[in-house]
Amino acid sequence: MSITTEKRRVSSILKPYPNLDGSKLNASLSQNKVRFDDLSIESVLQDALENNRLQRFEHLLAALKGEQFDEGKFQQVFIESKRCVHMLNANFGMLVETLMSVKWLARNQTSREIYMDFVIELLVAHSNYTALAVAKLVQLFVPKDEEKIGWTNGVPNEKILEELAPIHDLIVRLKNVIPMIFNVILVQLRKQFPYFKKPTHVICGYLHNLLWITEHTSMFSEELFEIIFNRLLIIDVNTPRNEIEDAEYPEDDEQIFSMDDDSPVFDEENKDNLMKLPIAETLDCCMQQIFSYIHQRASSENSSDADRLFKVLLTLFDKHILPTHNTHHVQFLIFYVCSFKQSYVEYFITYLWKQVCNPNVSTPMRQAAVGYIASMLARAKYVTLNLLKSTLKEFSSWVYNYIQRTDSMQYNQSLKAHMVFYSVCQAIFYVVAFRSKQLTSNAKNLTFLQTMQLSSIVTCHLNPLRVCLPAVATAFAGVTRAHQLAYCHTILERNARRKLATVYKNESQTPEECLDTFFPFDPYMLKKSGKHIEPIFLQYQASEIEENHEVSSPESRGRKRYESISEDVDDFIHESKRLRHGQGGQESGEMHFTYSYGVSPGFHS
């Protein structure tokens, strides 16, 4: 007969990870002055496992937490820990967390190598510690407050680069021995991305590390950029244009308060490039980093790198940027990458036009796609005249066919019923007005405009000028009258009479039907990153004949404040005439920058 004596289980006293929390260790133990020299990790673990004696284990934790190890002692700890990896089961989560939390980056190269060998050996033997180990590594990507001076415009100095390199080296090694670990890394990278109102150097430092990971783990570039895009969009939509304008150009000589302690350190040379709004400065530095990254990849000798990057950005544009309302700057990433190859911009416009023509796509998405096409055609210097004309031809053919289909049908003129049609019409009017100097430069181009049947479009039964933004309609009318392409002013005057207030019994007015749209490539407002956009961005230029026939919109007459002007007529006011609307007789040098960062027609802040 055998008697089985049940040994007391260690787990009854040692709670397994992750319920353990090292910070909850008894306060008296944290002050225990037990020397590590008196303890052996292997013997302590054996004593806890075999004899359930915990006193020495607690002394070991206190020694690891409280003692300042020199390089030799540090190496001894992790050599011995590596030798005992097989014993570090789930019951010793507190010890593992303590070992993972040591400050190993400040050590010499030998000590760092020993630490990394221990981590790799641990995770290969015990996958349950993977999330803990990865979380500790990703935490090191977040810059400390005291490191602010080491990050200038989101770029680390040499010392910080040297400290960050071993983290990326360890991630690469872990990925090589545990391929599935990168899924855990992605989860932690999303989870630990700093809050968007954190100091600039914190967010930009974290972003720098994400971009660094794409260099050694390119197969996950799309996932990493998705994390970046999600966070940048949050920052972007929380940085409205009007707030940037208010900070940069305060009314009535209001005093601008100096940025608080969260602002990045800067010298006199880059002081002028500093955004006065802290969150705008954060976005500026982040965009500057990504533009530099795109330039490096798109300019590389290996064209496949550029092609892959374009595909990644286009996928993320479709998934995140296009459906997001009222973004201001993040969309310029696709604008910038399209400038490197003509095939990119052609592909991008074709992709957007397919969205517009697809009835299975939601109306808001189709309307947004039209806005992106129109804004790129108007603003991108790299859009060739042939591409401009072919796209306008596609627009006009689609509009004309739409008119033909509805001509014999029972119809109503409500904006909601024909939203996509009106959006495409407005895109035609906007692009023709904005690029009129190129489209009317010679007889051949004027003949092309005549073939677009503009007169048939504006006089059709759906009356597209009725719902167009006033500045767009007025500018288009001026162009078509100057070149005898169509006569719109009679229609505009008739529409204006119809829009007179209608008073009902409750004395309320009917709301005017007007396209709620925006042109996504409005002038770029961020100073540092804007230097990448300026060379490829087109400002409005009217031809000489249009200046002689220019007619001011009723909405702009008598307005003195620049905000009102910029909202309605901004880019269609000729440069030489903008100063007439200035405040207090400001000099041209003072006003040029203000108007160059105004709001294009159609933008609603």
Backbone torsions as a table, in degrees:
resi	resn	phi	psi	omega
1	MET	NA	132.2	-177.5
2	SER	-112.8	138.9	178.5
3	ILE	-108.4	123.7	179.9
4	THR	-98.4	119.2	178.3
5	THR	-99.0	119.2	-178.8
6	GLU	-79.0	116.3	178.0
7	LYS	-73.5	142.0	176.3
8	ARG	-61.0	131.9	-175.9
9	ARG	-80.7	139.4	178.0
10	VAL	-60.3	-34.9	-176.2
11	SER	-65.6	-15.6	177.7
12	SER	-69.9	-21.4	179.0
13	ILE	-111.6	-43.8	177.8
14	LEU	-88.5	108.7	179.2
15	LYS	-73.3	133.3	-178.0
16	PRO	-70.1	153.7	172.6
17	TYR	-64.3	141.0	15.0
18	PRO	-100.4	12.6	-178.2
19	ASN	-72.3	-18.6	-179.9
20	LEU	-73.7	145.1	176.1
21	ASP	-135.2	112.9	-176.1
22	GLY	-60.1	-26.2	-178.4
23	SER	-71.0	-14.4	-178.2
24	LYS	-94.8	8.6	176.5
25	LEU	-60.7	144.7	-177.5
26	ASN	-51.5	133.2	-175.5
27	ALA	-59.3	-33.7	-179.6
28	SER	-66.5	-31.4	179.5
29	LEU	-71.5	-33.1	-179.9
30	SER	-66.2	-20.5	179.1
31	GLN	-98.9	3.0	-178.8
32	ASN	-67.6	132.1	-175.6
33	LYS	-99.2	26.8	178.6
34	VAL	-61.9	131.9	-179.5
35	ARG	-79.5	139.7	177.9
36	PHE	-66.5	-25.8	179.2
37	ASP	-59.1	-26.7	-177.3
38	ASP	-85.2	-3.0	-175.1
39	LEU	-120.7	146.4	174.0
40	SER	-120.1	123.7	-176.7
41	ILE	-58.1	-44.0	-178.2
42	GLU	-63.2	-44.5	-178.6
43	SER	-69.4	-35.4	178.1
44	VAL	-64.4	-44.2	179.8
45	LEU	-66.0	-40.5	178.4
46	GLN	-63.9	-40.8	-179.9
47	ASP	-63.6	-37.7	179.9
48	ALA	-72.3	-40.5	-177.9
49	LEU	-73.0	-45.1	-172.6
50	GLU	-87.7	-37.1	-174.7
51	ASN	-113.2	-1.7	179.1
52	ASN	57.8	34.1	177.9
53	ARG	-95.7	119.8	-171.8
54	LEU	-105.4	-11.9	-175.2
55	GLN	-62.2	-45.0	179.9
56	ARG	-67.8	-33.8	177.5
57	PHE	-63.4	-43.0	178.8
58	GLU	-66.5	-37.2	175.9
59	HIS	-63.7	-38.1	178.3
60	LEU	-61.8	-45.0	178.9
61	LEU	-61.1	-43.7	-179.9
62	ALA	-63.2	-39.4	179.8
63	ALA	-66.2	-41.4	179.5
64	LEU	-66.6	-35.4	-179.0
65	LYS	-76.1	-34.7	-169.3
66	GLY	-102.1	-17.9	-173.3
67	GLU	-92.6	139.6	175.4
68	GLN	-91.0	105.0	-175.6
69	PHE	-82.3	141.4	167.1
70	ASP	-81.5	178.2	-175.2
71	GLU	-60.3	-41.1	-178.4
72	GLY	-64.6	-45.3	179.9
73	LYS	-67.0	-39.0	177.7
74	PHE	-58.8	-46.1	-180.0
75	GLN	-64.3	-37.8	179.5
76	GLN	-63.1	-42.4	-179.0
77	VAL	-58.7	-47.2	-173.3
78	PHE	-83.7	-23.1	171.0
79	ILE	-65.9	-44.9	179.9
80	GLU	-69.1	-38.0	178.3
81	SER	-63.3	-40.0	177.9
82	LYS	-63.2	-37.8	179.3
83	ARG	-66.1	-24.6	-177.8
84	CYS	-103.3	13.9	-176.3
85	VAL	-55.3	-38.3	-177.8
86	HIS	-62.3	-20.1	-178.7
87	MET	-91.5	-12.7	-174.1
88	LEU	-83.6	67.4	178.9
89	ASN	-76.3	-172.3	-173.9
90	ALA	-62.5	-20.5	-179.2
91	ASN	-71.0	-17.2	-176.5
92	PHE	-106.7	35.0	-179.4
93	GLY	-60.8	-34.5	-179.6
94	MET	-66.3	-39.7	178.2
95	LEU	-66.1	-43.5	179.6
96	VAL	-62.4	-43.3	179.3
97	GLU	-62.1	-38.5	178.4
98	THR	-64.8	-43.7	179.1
99	LEU	-65.1	-37.9	-179.7
100	MET	-72.0	-18.7	-173.9
101	SER	-92.4	-2.2	-177.9
102	VAL	-67.3	153.2	179.6
103	LYS	-83.9	89.3	-173.6
104	TRP	-93.4	-17.9	-176.7
105	LEU	-70.1	-25.8	-179.1
106	ALA	-81.3	-1.8	-178.8
107	ARG	-82.9	171.5	177.9
108	ASN	-75.1	173.6	-173.2
109	GLN	-62.2	-38.9	-179.5
110	THR	-62.9	-44.7	180.0
111	SER	-64.1	-39.9	178.7
112	ARG	-64.5	-39.2	178.6
113	GLU	-63.1	-41.9	-180.0
114	ILE	-65.1	-42.3	178.1
115	TYR	-61.2	-46.2	-178.4
116	MET	-64.5	-38.2	176.9
117	ASP	-61.1	-40.1	178.2
118	PHE	-62.9	-46.3	-178.7
119	VAL	-60.8	-44.7	-179.5
120	ILE	-62.7	-47.2	-179.9
121	GLU	-61.1	-40.5	-179.1
122	LEU	-63.2	-48.3	-175.5
123	LEU	-72.6	-28.7	175.0
124	VAL	-67.4	-38.5	-177.4
125	ALA	-82.5	-32.6	-174.5
126	HIS	-135.2	94.6	-178.3
127	SER	-67.6	-18.4	-179.1
128	ASN	-67.0	-15.2	178.6
129	TYR	-93.9	3.4	-175.2
130	THR	-60.6	-48.8	-177.8
131	ALA	-61.7	-40.4	178.8
132	LEU	-62.7	-48.1	-177.3
133	ALA	-63.7	-44.3	-179.4
134	VAL	-65.9	-40.3	178.7
135	ALA	-60.2	-41.2	179.0
136	LYS	-65.5	-37.2	179.4
137	LEU	-69.1	-45.0	-177.7
138	VAL	-66.3	-32.0	176.4
139	GLN	-57.7	-30.1	-179.1
140	LEU	-72.5	-11.9	176.8
141	PHE	-78.5	-14.9	-178.5
142	VAL	-88.9	114.1	-178.8
143	PRO	-61.5	144.6	176.8
144	LYS	-81.4	161.5	179.3
145	ASP	-61.1	-37.6	-178.3
146	GLU	-72.6	-10.0	179.6
147	GLU	-91.9	4.5	-174.9
148	LYS	-56.2	-37.8	-177.8
149	ILE	-67.5	-19.7	-179.6
150	GLY	-85.2	-5.6	179.4
151	TRP	-116.2	110.8	177.8
152	THR	-108.8	113.9	-177.8
153	ASN	54.0	36.3	177.2
154	GLY	82.9	4.4	-179.0
155	VAL	-108.2	125.1	-177.5
156	PRO	-79.2	153.8	174.2
157	ASN	-80.6	178.5	-174.4
158	GLU	-62.2	-38.7	-178.2
159	LYS	-62.8	-45.5	-179.9
160	ILE	-67.5	-37.2	177.3
161	LEU	-60.1	-41.4	178.8
162	GLU	-64.7	-34.4	179.0
163	GLU	-75.1	-31.7	-178.5
164	LEU	-78.9	-28.3	-175.1
165	ALA	-56.3	-44.3	-179.9
166	PRO	-62.6	-30.3	178.3
167	ILE	-64.2	-46.7	179.1
168	HIS	-66.7	-35.5	176.8
169	ASP	-61.8	-42.9	179.7
170	LEU	-65.9	-39.2	178.2
171	ILE	-62.3	-42.5	178.8
172	VAL	-62.0	-43.7	-179.9
173	ARG	-64.3	-43.1	178.9
174	LEU	-62.9	-41.1	179.2
175	LYS	-62.8	-33.9	-178.5
176	ASN	-71.6	-34.5	-177.7
177	VAL	-95.9	-23.2	179.0
178	ILE	-131.4	82.7	-173.3
179	PRO	-55.4	-36.3	-176.3
180	MET	-75.8	-5.3	-176.5
181	ILE	-66.2	-22.4	-175.8
182	PHE	-69.2	-23.8	173.9
183	ASN	-63.3	-38.4	176.8
184	VAL	-68.5	-38.5	178.7
185	ILE	-61.8	-42.7	179.4
186	LEU	-62.4	-40.9	178.0
187	VAL	-60.2	-45.0	-179.2
188	GLN	-69.7	-35.1	178.2
189	LEU	-64.0	-39.0	176.1
190	ARG	-67.7	-44.4	-174.1
191	LYS	-65.6	-36.8	-171.7
192	GLN	-100.3	8.1	176.4
193	PHE	-60.4	128.7	-175.1
194	PRO	-61.2	150.6	176.1
195	TYR	-58.2	143.5	-170.1
196	PHE	-65.7	-15.5	178.4
197	LYS	-96.6	7.0	176.0
198	LYS	-66.1	162.6	179.2
199	PRO	-55.3	153.2	-176.3
200	THR	-56.4	-45.0	-175.7
201	HIS	-66.2	-26.0	178.9
202	VAL	-70.8	-50.1	-178.7
203	ILE	-67.9	-43.8	-178.8
204	CYS	-68.1	-34.8	177.3
205	GLY	-65.7	-41.3	177.9
206	TYR	-65.4	-42.7	177.9
207	LEU	-60.9	-40.5	178.6
208	HIS	-56.9	-41.9	-179.7
209	ASN	-69.5	-35.5	176.2
210	LEU	-63.7	-43.8	178.1
211	LEU	-65.5	-33.8	177.3
212	TRP	-64.0	-39.5	-179.9
213	ILE	-63.1	-36.2	179.3
214	THR	-62.3	-23.5	-179.1
215	GLU	-73.6	-36.3	-178.9
216	HIS	-104.2	-3.7	177.7
217	THR	-137.0	62.1	-171.7
218	SER	-66.0	-23.9	-177.8
219	MET	-67.1	-17.0	177.9
220	PHE	-107.8	22.7	-177.6
221	SER	-59.9	-41.1	-178.0
222	GLU	-63.2	-43.7	179.7
223	GLU	-64.5	-39.9	-179.6
224	LEU	-68.4	-42.2	178.1
225	PHE	-67.9	-28.7	176.9
226	GLU	-64.3	-40.7	175.6
227	ILE	-60.8	-44.4	-179.1
228	ILE	-63.6	-46.9	-177.5
229	PHE	-62.3	-43.0	-179.8
230	ASN	-56.9	-44.9	-176.9
231	ARG	-74.1	-38.4	178.8
232	LEU	-64.7	-36.7	177.9
233	LEU	-64.6	-37.3	177.1
234	ILE	-61.6	-44.9	178.6
235	ILE	-65.4	-41.3	-175.5
236	ASP	-64.9	-48.1	-177.8
237	VAL	-70.2	-17.6	176.0
238	ASN	-94.4	10.9	176.8
239	THR	-126.9	70.6	-176.5
240	PRO	-62.9	154.1	179.8
241	ARG	-60.1	-40.0	-176.9
242	ASN	-64.9	-32.7	177.9
243	GLU	-70.8	-37.8	176.0
244	ILE	-64.2	-44.6	179.6
245	GLU	-62.5	-42.1	179.9
246	ASP	-62.8	-36.6	-180.0
247	ALA	-74.9	-40.1	-176.9
248	GLU	-78.4	-36.6	-176.0
249	TYR	-131.0	76.0	-177.5
250	PRO	-67.1	147.1	178.4
251	GLU	-77.3	152.8	173.8
252	ASP	53.3	35.5	177.1
253	ASP	55.1	38.7	177.0
254	GLU	-62.0	148.5	179.3
255	GLN	-78.9	135.2	174.8
256	ILE	-92.4	120.7	178.1
257	PHE	-71.4	143.1	178.6
258	SER	-65.0	148.6	-179.5
259	MET	-64.4	147.5	-175.8
260	ASP	-74.7	-171.6	-173.6
261	ASP	-66.1	-13.0	179.6
262	ASP	-79.0	-7.7	-178.7
263	SER	-72.6	150.1	-179.0
264	PRO	-69.7	155.4	177.4
265	VAL	-75.4	136.6	179.4
266	PHE	-145.7	161.6	177.7
267	ASP	-108.2	-178.1	-176.0
268	GLU	-64.8	-27.2	-176.8
269	GLU	-67.5	-40.6	-178.0
270	ASN	-101.8	10.5	-180.0
271	LYS	-60.5	-39.9	-178.4
272	ASP	-68.1	-20.5	179.8
273	ASN	-91.5	4.0	-177.5
274	LEU	-84.7	127.0	175.1
275	MET	-73.3	136.9	-176.9
276	LYS	-75.0	-24.9	176.3
277	LEU	-88.0	119.8	-174.3
278	PRO	-54.6	-44.2	-178.3
279	ILE	-69.0	-30.3	175.3
280	ALA	-69.3	-35.2	175.7
281	GLU	-64.0	-40.4	176.8
282	THR	-61.3	-48.2	179.5
283	LEU	-62.4	-39.8	-180.0
284	ASP	-60.8	-47.4	-179.7
285	CYS	-65.3	-38.7	178.3
286	CYS	-64.9	-46.0	179.5
287	MET	-63.9	-37.1	177.5
288	GLN	-60.1	-42.2	178.7
289	GLN	-62.6	-44.5	-175.9
290	ILE	-72.5	-37.3	175.0
291	PHE	-59.6	-43.0	178.7
292	SER	-63.6	-39.5	178.0
293	TYR	-62.6	-47.2	179.4
294	ILE	-61.3	-43.3	179.5
295	HIS	-59.9	-42.5	-179.8
296	GLN	-63.9	-43.2	-178.2
297	ARG	-73.8	-44.2	-175.7
298	ALA	-72.5	-21.7	-179.1
299	SER	-95.6	1.2	-177.5
300	SER	-70.3	157.9	-179.6
301	GLU	-66.7	-27.8	178.7
302	ASN	-82.1	102.5	-176.1
303	SER	-65.9	-22.8	180.0
304	SER	-65.3	-30.0	176.4
305	ASP	-62.4	-44.6	179.9
306	ALA	-66.3	-41.7	-179.9
307	ASP	-63.5	-41.8	179.6
308	ARG	-65.1	-41.9	179.6
309	LEU	-63.0	-42.1	178.6
310	PHE	-61.1	-42.6	-179.7
311	LYS	-65.0	-39.4	178.5
312	VAL	-63.7	-46.6	-178.8
313	LEU	-65.8	-36.8	179.1
314	LEU	-67.0	-40.5	177.6
315	THR	-61.4	-44.7	-179.0
316	LEU	-71.5	-31.8	174.3
317	PHE	-60.9	-47.1	-179.0
318	ASP	-64.6	-36.4	-173.9
319	LYS	-82.8	-34.4	-170.4
320	HIS	-121.9	-46.7	-172.0
321	ILE	-77.5	-48.2	-177.4
322	LEU	-58.0	-42.1	179.9
323	PRO	-77.8	-9.5	-175.7
324	THR	-87.0	126.9	-177.8
325	HIS	-84.7	138.5	169.1
326	ASN	66.0	42.7	168.9
327	THR	-83.1	159.5	-173.0
328	HIS	-124.3	-34.2	-171.3
329	HIS	-132.6	-30.1	-174.4
330	VAL	-61.8	-33.1	-179.3
331	GLN	-63.3	-16.6	179.4
332	PHE	-71.2	-10.0	174.1
333	LEU	-64.5	-43.1	178.1
334	ILE	-73.2	-34.0	175.8
335	PHE	-59.7	-41.6	-177.3
336	TYR	-72.1	-45.4	-176.9
337	VAL	-67.7	-28.9	177.7
338	CYS	-66.5	-19.4	-177.5
339	SER	-74.5	-12.5	-174.9
340	PHE	-82.6	-27.5	178.5
341	LYS	-142.5	137.5	178.0
342	GLN	-63.2	-31.2	179.7
343	SER	-64.4	-29.3	179.7
344	TYR	-67.2	-47.8	-177.8
345	VAL	-68.0	-35.9	177.6
346	GLU	-64.5	-42.9	179.7
347	TYR	-65.3	-41.5	-178.1
348	PHE	-63.3	-46.3	-179.6
349	ILE	-66.9	-39.6	177.7
350	THR	-62.5	-42.8	178.8
351	TYR	-60.8	-43.6	179.7
352	LEU	-66.7	-39.4	-178.5
353	TRP	-66.6	-34.1	175.1
354	LYS	-63.3	-35.7	176.4
355	GLN	-64.1	-41.7	-179.0
356	VAL	-63.5	-40.8	-175.0
357	CYS	-81.5	-9.0	-176.3
358	ASN	-88.4	110.6	-178.6
359	PRO	-67.9	-14.9	179.5
360	ASN	-80.7	-12.1	176.2
361	VAL	-83.1	142.4	-177.5
362	SER	-62.8	151.1	-178.5
363	THR	-58.8	-44.8	178.4
364	PRO	-59.8	-36.6	179.0
365	MET	-69.0	-39.8	178.6
366	ARG	-65.5	-41.0	178.8
367	GLN	-64.5	-41.0	178.1
368	ALA	-64.1	-39.6	179.4
369	ALA	-62.3	-40.4	176.9
370	VAL	-61.0	-42.8	179.9
371	GLY	-61.5	-40.4	179.0
372	TYR	-66.2	-41.3	178.8
373	ILE	-62.5	-50.3	-177.3
374	ALA	-60.8	-42.4	-177.8
375	SER	-67.8	-37.7	179.0
376	MET	-69.6	-42.1	178.3
377	LEU	-60.8	-36.9	-177.2
378	ALA	-77.8	-36.8	-166.8
379	ARG	-102.4	-25.3	-173.1
380	ALA	-84.0	119.2	177.8
381	LYS	-65.4	-27.5	-175.2
382	TYR	-80.6	-4.2	174.5
383	VAL	-74.2	117.5	-177.6
384	THR	-72.9	160.1	179.3
385	LEU	-63.1	-36.2	178.9
386	ASN	-63.7	-43.0	178.7
387	LEU	-67.0	-38.8	178.0
388	LEU	-60.0	-47.9	-177.6
389	LYS	-68.6	-40.1	-179.5
390	SER	-66.1	-37.0	179.4
391	THR	-70.2	-42.0	176.2
392	LEU	-61.2	-36.3	177.6
393	LYS	-64.4	-40.7	176.1
394	GLU	-61.0	-44.8	179.1
395	PHE	-57.6	-53.1	-173.9
396	SER	-65.5	-36.9	178.3
397	SER	-64.4	-43.2	179.7
398	TRP	-63.8	-44.1	-179.8
399	VAL	-64.2	-44.5	-178.7
400	TYR	-63.1	-42.4	177.7
401	ASN	-64.1	-37.1	178.4
402	TYR	-64.0	-42.3	178.6
403	ILE	-62.4	-43.0	-179.5
404	GLN	-62.6	-38.5	-178.6
405	ARG	-69.0	-33.6	-176.5
406	THR	-92.6	-8.1	-174.4
407	ASP	-64.8	-41.3	-175.7
408	SER	-96.6	5.2	-178.0
409	MET	-105.1	157.4	173.0
410	GLN	-70.1	130.4	-172.6
411	TYR	-142.2	163.6	167.8
412	ASN	-128.5	161.2	-175.4
413	GLN	-99.6	19.2	-178.2
414	SER	-66.4	144.6	-178.9
415	LEU	-61.9	-41.0	-176.9
416	LYS	-63.3	-35.8	-176.8
417	ALA	-70.8	-25.6	-175.7
418	HIS	-130.6	39.0	-173.6
419	MET	-57.0	-47.0	-177.3
420	VAL	-66.7	-41.5	178.7
421	PHE	-58.0	-50.4	-179.2
422	TYR	-64.0	-34.0	178.9
423	SER	-66.2	-41.7	178.9
424	VAL	-67.2	-39.6	177.5
425	CYS	-61.0	-46.9	179.5
426	GLN	-62.5	-35.7	177.4
427	ALA	-61.6	-41.7	177.5
428	ILE	-61.3	-48.7	-178.2
429	PHE	-61.3	-42.5	-177.6
430	TYR	-65.6	-47.5	-176.8
431	VAL	-67.6	-41.6	179.0
432	VAL	-62.0	-42.4	179.7
433	ALA	-68.5	-42.5	-175.1
434	PHE	-72.2	-39.6	-177.5
435	ARG	-102.7	25.9	-175.7
436	SER	-62.6	-32.4	-178.4
437	LYS	-61.9	-39.8	178.5
438	GLN	-78.2	-37.5	-175.5
439	LEU	-76.4	-12.3	179.3
440	THR	-120.7	21.0	-173.5
441	SER	-72.4	-22.6	179.5
442	ASN	-152.3	175.2	-176.2
443	ALA	-64.6	-34.8	-179.1
444	LYS	-63.2	-43.8	-179.8
445	ASN	-69.9	-36.4	176.5
446	LEU	-64.4	-37.3	176.7
447	THR	-62.7	-39.0	177.3
448	PHE	-60.7	-44.0	179.8
449	LEU	-63.2	-33.9	178.4
450	GLN	-66.4	-31.9	-179.9
451	THR	-74.4	-11.4	-178.9
452	MET	-79.4	-4.7	176.4
453	GLN	56.9	45.2	-178.0
454	LEU	-62.3	-36.4	-179.6
455	SER	-63.6	-40.1	178.9
456	SER	-65.3	-33.3	-179.1
457	ILE	-69.8	-47.6	-174.2
458	VAL	-73.2	-23.3	-178.3
459	THR	-99.1	5.0	-177.1
460	CYS	-69.3	166.2	-175.5
461	HIS	-65.3	-19.6	179.5
462	LEU	-83.5	-12.4	171.8
463	ASN	50.1	66.2	-175.3
464	PRO	-64.0	-27.6	179.2
465	LEU	-63.9	-20.3	-177.9
466	ARG	-63.3	-33.4	-174.3
467	VAL	-108.0	-1.1	-179.1
468	CYS	-71.5	155.0	174.6
469	LEU	-62.7	135.8	-173.0
470	PRO	-54.2	-41.7	-178.0
471	ALA	-65.3	-38.1	179.1
472	VAL	-67.5	-47.5	-178.6
473	ALA	-61.0	-42.7	-178.4
474	THR	-67.5	-43.3	179.4
475	ALA	-64.7	-41.8	178.0
476	PHE	-64.1	-41.3	179.0
477	ALA	-61.6	-39.2	178.2
478	GLY	-64.1	-41.3	179.8
479	VAL	-65.7	-48.9	-175.8
480	THR	-66.7	-33.0	177.3
481	ARG	-72.7	-40.0	-178.8
482	ALA	-62.3	-33.4	-177.0
483	HIS	-108.9	11.2	175.8
484	GLN	54.4	45.7	178.3
485	LEU	-96.5	-32.1	178.1
486	ALA	-165.4	160.0	179.5
487	TYR	-119.3	103.9	-170.8
488	CYS	-102.8	-18.5	-171.0
489	HIS	-65.5	-33.4	176.9
490	THR	-63.3	-42.1	179.0
491	ILE	-66.1	-41.5	179.7
492	LEU	-62.5	-41.0	179.7
493	GLU	-67.1	-40.1	178.4
494	ARG	-65.4	-40.8	177.5
495	ASN	-63.2	-38.9	-179.9
496	ALA	-63.1	-39.5	178.7
497	ARG	-65.5	-37.5	-179.4
498	ARG	-70.0	-23.0	-177.5
499	LYS	-87.4	4.8	176.6
500	LEU	-58.6	146.7	-173.9
501	ALA	-56.7	132.2	174.4
502	THR	-105.2	119.8	-175.7
503	VAL	-100.9	125.6	178.0
504	TYR	-96.1	-175.1	-178.6
505	LYS	-60.0	-35.1	-179.9
506	ASN	-85.2	9.2	176.6
507	GLU	60.6	28.3	175.8
508	SER	-101.3	153.5	-178.7
509	GLN	-96.1	146.6	174.8
510	THR	-73.9	136.3	179.3
511	PRO	-69.8	139.0	177.5
512	GLU	-68.7	139.0	175.8
513	GLU	-84.1	117.1	179.8
514	CYS	-145.9	140.6	-177.8
515	LEU	-59.6	125.0	175.5
516	ASP	-90.9	93.3	-174.9
517	THR	-144.3	172.8	175.8
518	PHE	-147.9	159.0	177.9
519	PHE	-104.5	107.2	-167.0
520	PRO	-64.8	-22.3	-179.9
521	PHE	-102.2	47.7	170.1
522	ASP	-63.1	165.2	-178.4
523	PRO	-51.7	135.0	-176.8
524	TYR	-76.4	131.6	-169.6
525	MET	-105.4	-9.5	-177.0
526	LEU	-86.7	136.5	-166.9
527	LYS	-77.0	-52.5	-174.7
528	LYS	-70.9	-53.1	-178.0
529	SER	-70.7	-21.8	179.9
530	GLY	-63.9	-18.0	179.0
531	LYS	-67.0	-21.3	175.4
532	HIS	-77.5	-26.9	-175.3
533	ILE	-90.8	-33.9	-173.8
534	GLU	-51.6	-44.4	-177.3
535	PRO	-67.5	-19.8	-175.7
536	ILE	-112.2	9.5	-174.7
537	PHE	-106.3	132.3	-174.6
538	LEU	-100.3	128.1	172.7
539	GLN	-91.7	155.4	-177.8
540	TYR	-66.6	135.2	177.3
541	GLN	-135.7	119.9	178.2
542	ALA	-90.2	147.4	175.8
543	SER	-77.7	164.1	-175.0
544	GLU	-63.7	-38.3	-178.4
545	ILE	-67.7	-32.6	179.0
546	GLU	-71.0	-33.7	178.0
547	GLU	-62.6	-36.1	-179.5
548	ASN	-72.3	-24.0	-179.4
549	HIS	-105.5	10.7	-172.4
550	GLU	-63.7	136.9	178.2
551	VAL	-125.3	126.3	-179.4
552	SER	-75.0	143.5	177.1
553	SER	-71.5	146.8	-179.9
554	PRO	-58.6	-31.7	-177.4
555	GLU	-66.9	-23.9	-174.3
556	SER	-95.6	-8.8	-175.3
557	ARG	-69.7	132.3	174.4
558	GLY	81.0	-0.8	-178.7
559	ARG	-82.2	136.1	-177.7
560	LYS	-110.0	-33.4	-175.5
561	ARG	-76.8	138.5	-174.6
562	TYR	-67.2	-25.1	-179.9
563	GLU	-63.8	-43.6	-178.9
564	SER	-65.2	-38.8	179.4
565	ILE	-64.2	-47.4	-174.5
566	SER	-65.4	-30.3	-177.7
567	GLU	-69.7	-29.5	-172.2
568	ASP	-111.6	-37.6	-171.4
569	VAL	-125.9	2.7	-173.8
570	ASP	-27.7	-76.5	-169.8
571	ASP	-76.6	-13.9	179.2
572	PHE	-93.9	2.6	170.8
573	ILE	-86.5	123.9	-179.4
574	HIS	-64.7	147.9	-174.4
575	GLU	-54.1	-41.4	-176.2
576	SER	-70.5	-17.0	-176.8
577	LYS	-103.0	-7.6	-176.4
578	ARG	-66.4	-32.0	-175.3
579	LEU	-68.1	-19.2	-178.7
580	ARG	-65.6	-24.0	-176.7
581	HIS	-97.9	8.6	-175.0
582	GLY	-72.6	171.8	-179.2
583	GLN	-98.8	131.9	170.2
584	GLY	58.5	28.4	176.0
585	GLY	64.8	41.8	179.5
586	GLN	-66.8	152.7	179.7
587	GLU	-73.2	158.8	-177.3
588	SER	-61.6	-35.5	-179.9
589	GLY	-63.5	-30.3	-179.5
590	GLU	-78.5	-32.8	-173.0
591	MET	-87.8	-23.5	-173.8
592	HIS	-59.8	-45.6	-176.9
593	PHE	-67.1	-37.2	179.9
594	THR	-59.9	-49.2	-176.9
595	TYR	-74.2	-28.2	180.0
596	SER	-67.4	-16.9	177.1
597	TYR	-115.2	35.8	176.0
598	GLY	-80.6	-166.9	-178.4
599	VAL	-110.9	129.3	-178.0
600	SER	-70.6	159.7	175.8
601	PRO	-56.2	135.1	177.7
602	GLY	99.0	-8.7	-179.8
603	PHE	-88.0	130.7	177.2
604	HIS	-116.5	115.0	-179.7
605	SER	-82.1	NA	NA
